[in-house]
């Protein structure tokens, strides 16, 4: 481990240890999750925009993460119209932004797995057409280390010959609604483990066969290795879908998903 990465990990650990003592009275009491970093998170990610806590933005995750490198999370925005963008954040991760997605022709729903460095609030913020950010979230306990450990994929030669391969399937939900699940072979390294540079998927588009984009996703280092994404495409035509994208090294993703 180089000295820079070692310093980052030590600093994050120190913050986690002293924050509850040093900032016990500094959190915003309006934050339902009582995070010591909420005010900072709000200023850093939303600036001067209006932010409201809203139980229509639902984040589902286990109360206790059994595997800090693969924490299942689902984000669903229910009963909130004109959702343009959704951002997923982890307060106490060294890299706080996990991903953001734009539900252009889909329901504002996305399930995936993320890395959790330590016990933390996991939040989703949905931006509506009036510029307001609606925030929901949950607290998840974890043993930690999810962001600073090397991925298993990076130590397995399998990924070199199968990088960015996609396995996908469409599932009927009833009443004409459909759900799409896709798995991509990729190590998703954060760059925080010694000697292993950051290597992660940056952009994904889910489109129909006519080229109409259904959802756009921007992903960052805290997404788990070999990521699995689940989309709720409603009644969109799922006879033939395409998942395309690119990682930070310029490697392209292009795969057809059939019903």
N, C-alpha and C positions, 0 to 999 in steps of 0.2 A: 504494500500500500504506500503510495507516495505521500509526502508530508502534507500537501495541500488537502487531499481527500481525508487524511487522518485528522487534520485540524477541523474540517467541516463537521465530521461525525462527532468529534469531541465537543464542539461548540453546540451542536443540536442537543446532545445529551445533557450538557450543562444547563441549557435553557429549560429543558424539561424538568430538571431537578429543582431549580430555584424559582421557576415561575409561580408555582402555587404559593410559595412563601412570600416572594417579593411583590407579587401583583395580586394578592388575595383580595384587595379592596379596589382594584383598578378595572375589573371587567365591567362591561355594561350590564346592569341588572335586567335590562329588557331582553337580553339574549336568552332564549329558552334553554340553550345548551351550556350557559355559564362559562364560556371559553375566555381565558385570559387574553387571547389574541383577537377577539372579535372586532374591537375598534380598529386595530391595525389592518385586519383582513378587509373590513368595510372600506377603509380609505384607499388601500392598495388596489383593490379589484373593481371598485365601483365609483371611486372618486366622489364627485358632488351629486351623482344621480340619486334619486329617491330610492330607498331600500325599505321594504316592509317584511316582517315575518309573516308567513302565510302557510296555513296547514293544508292548502291545496297542492303545495309542492311536497311530494312524499318521497322520502329516501328510505329504502328498505335495506337493512344490513344486519348481520348477527350482532347480538350484544357483546359477544366474546369472539374474537377472531382466532380460529384454531390454527390457521396458517397465515402469518403476516405478509407473505408474498402473494397470496391469492385470497383476497377478501371479497366475497360476492356482494355486489351492490346493484340495486335497481332504482332508477329515478323515474317517477311518473308525475306528470302535472295533470290534475283532475279538476275539471270545472273552471279552468282559467282560459279565457279566449285570447286569441291573437298572440300566442307565444312565438317569439322570433328566435330566441337563443336560450340555451341552458348551459350553465357552467357548473362543473363539479370541483369542489375544493376540499382539501384536508388541512385543518388549522395547523397541526403540529408536524406535518411532514416537512423535510428540508426543501422539497419541491412541492409547492402547495397546489398548483393547478394540475388536475388529473386529465381532464378533457373538457371540450365544449362541443355542443352539437346544435344543429339548426334543423328543426323538423319541418322542412319545406312542404312535403306532401305526405307526411306520416303523422301519427299521433306523437305527442311529446313524451315519449317513453324510450328508455334505453337501459339495458342491463349489461353488466360487464364485471370484471374483477380488477382490483387495484392493490398496490403495495401500501402497507401501513407501517411507518417507522416506529410508532408508539401509540398508546391509547390517545384517541383524539376525537374531536367533532368532525364528522363528514357532512358536507353541506352541498345542496344544489340550489342554484339561483336561476330563476326563469325571468327573462326580460320580455315584457309585453310591448305592444306597438306604441304605447304612450311613454315608453322610456323608463318605466318603473321596474325595479328588480324585486321579485318575490322569492323569499328565501325559506327553505325548510332543511331539516337535517336530523341526524341522530348521533349520539355518542357511542363509540365502539371501543372496547377494551382490547388490548393486544400485548403480547410479550415483546413485540418490537423487532426492529432490524430489517423490515421488509424492503426499505429503499437502499440500504447500505450494503446488502449482501449481493454476491454475484448470482446471476440467474443460472438455473440448472441448464437451460438451453445453451448458454454460452460455453459450457463445458462438455457439450455433446456434439459430435461431428455431424449428427443427423441434420441439424438445421442448415448447415452449409449447402447441402444439396437439395434441400426442400424449402429454403427461405421464401417466405411470402406465398407459399401454397395455401389455398383456401378450401375448406370443407364447409358446405352450407346446405341448409334445408329449409323449406317453407312448411309451416304447420298451420292447419285451420283452427280457428278459435270459436267458430260458430257464428251464426248471423252474418255470414259473408266476410267476417274479419279474419285477418291472417297475421301470423308472426314469423319472422325470419331469424334464423340463428346461423352465425358464421364464425368459424375458427380459423385463425391465421397463424402460420408457423413463423415465429419471430422471437428473438431473445429479449427484446425490450429492456436493454440495460440502461440503468440510470446514470452511469458515469461516476457514481459515488463509491464503487468497490475498486480497490487498488488494482491498477494496471489494466482495467477494462473500460474503454471509452464509452460515452453515451451512444447508444444505437437503438433507435426506436421509430415506430411508425408515426408519421406526422399528420397525414391526411387520408381520409377515406370518404368515398361517395357511394351511396346506394342509389342505383338508377334502374328504370324499367327498360325494356328492350327498344323502346322508341327514343331513348336518350333523355327522358325526363328525370331529373334528379329528385329523389324522394327524401333523402337526408344527407346532410354534410356533417362530417365529424373532424375535429382537430384533436389529436391525441398527444400526450406528453409522457415523460419518463415514468411516472408512477403507475401507468397501466400495467397489469401483470403480463408476464411472458406468455407466449402463445395465446394471445388474447381471444376471447370469445365475446362477440357482441350479439345482443338480441334486440330486434327492432319490432315494433308493432306497426304494421303498414295498413291497418284498417282494411278497406275494400279495394285498395289499389290492385291493378292487374299484376299477379305474381307468376304468370305463366313462364316468364323468363326475366330474371333480374341480373344485374351486374354489380359487382363490388370492385371498385377501382381505388387506387391510392398510391402513396409513395412514402418511403422512410427517409430519415435524415441523411442517408448516404446516397440517395438518388435511386435506390432499387424500387422498381414499380410493382404494383399489385393489380392484377386483372383476372377476374374469375366470374364465371357464370353460375348463378344459383337457380336451380330449377325446382318447380313445385312437385 
